[in-house]
Amino acid sequence: MKKTYTSIRIALFAIVVFSCSDDDDSSYPVYDREVTVAQNDSILVDLGAYPIEGGREISEEARHAKTSELRAGNYFYKPEIDFMCEDQVEITSYGSTGGNDIFPTGVVRITLLVSVATD
């Protein structure tokens, strides 16, 4: 009985240790934004303050972009010619506490609604 009890405690300890690993994606916030852009047009999305020690990168590229890039703290998007639907991009921000270790601090997930241009 004592061996069973010890085995159960070891198993529970292992579960706790592995569930608290550093690879947990929920350790930083994900911000969802929705932006509308006219078909065959482009848009510049303000991403807010730029990280002082760190940076940003496009971690999941928009699938229907003619141009998708970061420009001086903003995100620039131009859809493919005649594309009309929904596209999505994810931008990860990285930070540092002053050392060489850079870690993710947040993700901005932008849903781009590409629709017919209205006058």
C-alpha positions in Angstrom: 0.0 0.0 0.0 2.8 2.3 0.9 4.5 1.7 -2.6 1.2 2.6 -4.3 0.9 5.8 -2.3 4.5 6.8 -3.2 4.0 6.0 -6.9 0.9 8.2 -7.0 2.7 11.1 -5.3 5.6 10.7 -7.8 3.1 10.7 -10.7 1.3 13.8 -9.5 4.6 15.6 -9.0 5.7 14.8 -12.5 2.3 16.0 -13.9 2.7 19.3 -12.0 6.3 19.8 -13.2 5.6 19.1 -16.9 2.4 21.2 -16.9 4.4 24.2 -15.7 7.0 24.2 -18.4 8.5 27.3 -20.0 6.9 26.5 -23.4 3.5 27.4 -22.2 2.0 29.8 -24.8 -0.5 31.2 -22.3 2.3 32.9 -20.3 1.8 36.1 -22.2 -1.3 38.0 -23.4 -2.8 37.7 -26.9 -4.6 40.8 -28.1 -7.2 40.5 -30.9 -7.9 43.4 -33.2 -10.2 43.6 -36.2 -9.5 46.0 -39.1 -11.4 46.7 -42.3 -9.5 47.5 -45.5 -11.0 48.2 -48.9 -10.3 45.7 -51.7 -7.2 46.7 -53.7 -6.2 49.3 -51.1 -3.7 49.2 -48.2 -3.7 50.0 -44.5 -1.2 51.0 -41.8 -2.1 49.6 -38.4 -0.6 51.3 -35.3 0.8 48.7 -32.9 1.4 51.0 -30.0 4.6 51.7 -28.1 7.6 49.8 -29.4 9.4 47.6 -26.9 12.4 49.4 -25.4 14.6 46.3 -25.1 13.4 43.8 -27.6 11.4 44.0 -30.8 8.6 42.6 -32.9 8.3 40.1 -35.7 5.5 38.7 -37.8 5.1 35.2 -36.3 2.2 34.1 -38.6 2.1 35.8 -42.0 -1.1 36.9 -43.7 -2.0 34.3 -46.3 -3.5 36.6 -48.9 -1.1 39.6 -48.7 0.7 41.2 -51.6 2.6 43.2 -49.0 2.7 42.4 -45.3 5.5 44.0 -43.2 6.4 45.9 -40.1 7.3 49.6 -40.6 8.6 51.6 -37.7 6.2 50.3 -35.1 3.3 49.9 -37.5 2.0 47.0 -39.5 1.5 47.6 -43.3 -0.9 45.4 -45.2 -1.9 45.3 -48.9 -4.1 42.4 -50.0 -3.6 40.4 -53.2 -5.2 42.0 -56.3 -9.0 41.4 -56.2 -8.9 39.4 -53.0 -12.0 39.9 -50.9 -12.6 38.0 -47.7 -10.8 37.7 -44.3 -7.1 37.5 -43.7 -5.1 37.2 -40.4 -1.6 38.1 -39.2 0.0 37.5 -35.8 2.8 39.8 -34.5 4.8 38.8 -31.5 6.5 41.4 -29.3 9.7 40.4 -27.5 11.3 42.0 -24.4 14.3 41.7 -22.1 15.1 42.6 -18.6 18.5 44.0 -19.7 20.4 40.7 -20.2 20.8 38.6 -23.3 17.6 36.7 -22.7 14.8 37.9 -25.0 11.4 36.4 -24.4 7.9 36.9 -25.9 5.8 39.5 -24.0 2.6 39.4 -26.1 1.0 38.7 -29.4 -1.3 41.0 -31.5 -3.6 38.9 -33.7 -5.0 41.2 -36.4 -8.0 40.0 -38.4 -8.1 41.9 -41.7 -11.6 42.2 -43.3 -11.1 42.9 -46.9 -14.3 44.2 -48.5 -15.5 46.0 -51.6 -14.5 49.7 -51.6 -17.4 52.1 -51.0 -17.4 55.7 -52.1 
